[in-house]
Amino acid sequence: MQLTEKVSLLSRKIEREKAAKKAAEKLLEEKSRELYIAKQLVEDSLVNIKEKSEQDIALLQFKTYLESILLDFNQLFLQKPISNILLQRLLDDLIGIDEIKASKIRFKSLDQSGKFRSYYAGDKSLINTDSQISSPLFWSNDHRQIKIIINSSEVILGSLTLVIDAPTSWQHTIEKQLLLFCDMLSAAHSRQELLARTIEEKQRAESSEQSTRDFVAMINHELRTPLNGLLGSAELMSDTELTPHQQQLLTTMHQSGELLRVIINDLLDLSKMSAGMLQIVEIDFSPAKLCQMIYDIFKLRTEEFGLEFIFNYQDDIPKRLLGDPDRIKQILVNLIGNSIKFTKQGKITVNVEWKNQCFCFSVSDTGCGIPQGKIDTLFDPFTQVNNSSNRAFEGTGLGLAICKHLIEEMKGSISLESTLGKGTVFDIKLPLKPVLVHAESVDLKQQEFPIDTLSLLVVEDSTVNQVLIEMILGKLGIKPSIVSNGLEAIEFLEKHQVDVVFMDCRMPVIDGFEATRRLRAKKYNKPIIALTASTTSVETEQCYQCGMDEIVNKPYQKEDIKKVLIKWGNRLAEANQE
């Protein structure tokens, strides 16, 4: 019994061990299967990671190539305008990238036609040109072709089309990069349009400026020519016997003519300022003589108005200065004339001094004064304190604007102080250079020259001015020869000898400039004096460039003609003595 029980126990133990072994083997088999599956998962993950890494590297390389091309062409389009060559070069560079198989740009023509032109690179047959798109960015059904519209200020400039062999996961990156290319082309086109408009506006401005210059020169001539006849005739009439009534009419005509000359000068000066033609000419002059002339001009005029005229000139002012005496005189005449106009009683005071290397003068009056609210606009053109139709004082309102411009051109300054009802003071400072050495001219010798011995040719197309200068020269004891244009002058001088030629500038057939050039080319060496109604720097320079020796501006008077004849008569006499 005991043996049987032991055998039975051993049998059960063996069965349990077998069962345990079988369970262990089963568990080992299950774990081995799980380990194999895990290994397969790891291997699959490694493959996926490797593939993704390779794709990321390829995408990064693709993106880098595109960015490099974009950077290069951004710099190119900043330096050069869009051209057919550059657009084609851009497409050629794009298909240099492995993934891009074909490229196309359709772009608005750069000429005035506005037509579109297409450019291709790579395999043109791969590009589907039939697809109609309704959005600025479009992918084809197979996701291989992308087309992007190029816009500029809501205007379609064209499109960029690429055929790309790349994973669909790249699409977002591709879109971002190609949009940058389109923005670059749009910006380049905008810059080119802006440059073209700027050039066009510059050319228009230059054309307008030239038209303004031509207008100023023309209107200068057309206004001064009849004014020359008016004032010249009035001067000649004053030397004849007149009844008191005729004398009164002549005085009125002369005063009106002088007023017209002032208005014309102001308007022409303003036109020159606008056209950039008003220039300052620096010459050696005597400030004392200039101021004496100003004093003589206004002494009688202030007495007529019952005003006291005080003129203080300091002794320490240099004897000679370098500047534009005509423009300085114009400033003084405008300021003193204004003071007389607006002063009913009291005095006009002019103080002239040399201070801090500046020629300084002030003009003060005891007139009506200027309201504080009007001072800021006083130097604007066509502005007066009272601009209404019933204002008490006439005038163009240009005088102070021109004065300010002239002073600024001379690098000077102007300021004013005014008290309403008490008067106004204008202070001017002009930085002029003293002239230390100057050879005084011998005026006495010039006055003694017998100008009635000179022979003259006058070249003038205006019948009125022909009669006028003939009468002026007649007063000086000279009988001139007169012709009507430059061609007649050349033909006359081929057969006759004269001492001096007075040459009008603007004439039919051949003008004075061309006639002078032809005469100088033929070695004609006698003085040729321009009689011109133009005072522009351009025409003045043209007179000297063509060979003229001096200029007499219209309207001229007998003293102007006499002075220039004495000057050139002396020079001819000196040349004959040599």
Protein Blocks (a to p, Z undefined) as FASTA:
>chain_A
ZZmmmmmmmmmmmmmmmmmmmmmmmmmmmmmmmmmmmmmmmmmmmmmmmmmmmmmmmmmm
mmmmmmmmmmmmmmmmmmpccdfklmmmmmmmmmmpmklmbdcdddddfbfnopacddde
hjfklpcfkbccfbfbdcdfkopaccddddeehiafbdcdddddddfklmmmmmmmmmmm
mmmmmmmmmmmmmmmmmmmmmmmmmmmmmmmmmmmmmmmmmmmmmmmmmmmmmmmmmmpc
cdfklmmmmmmmmmmmmmmmmmmmmmmmmmmmmnopaccddddddfklmmmmmmmmmmmm
mmmnopacdddddfklcfbdcddfklmmmmmmmmmmmmmmmpmbhcdddddddeehiacd
ddddfbebpafklmmmmmpghiafblcfkbfbgcehlmmmmmmmmmmmnopacdddddeh
iaccddddddddddfbdcdddfklmmmpcfklpccddddfblklmmmmmmmmmmnopacd
ddfbfklmmmmmmmpccfbdcddfbdghiafklmmmmmmmnopabdcddddfbfbfklmm
mmmmnopabdcdddddfklmmmmmmmmmmmmmmmmmZZ
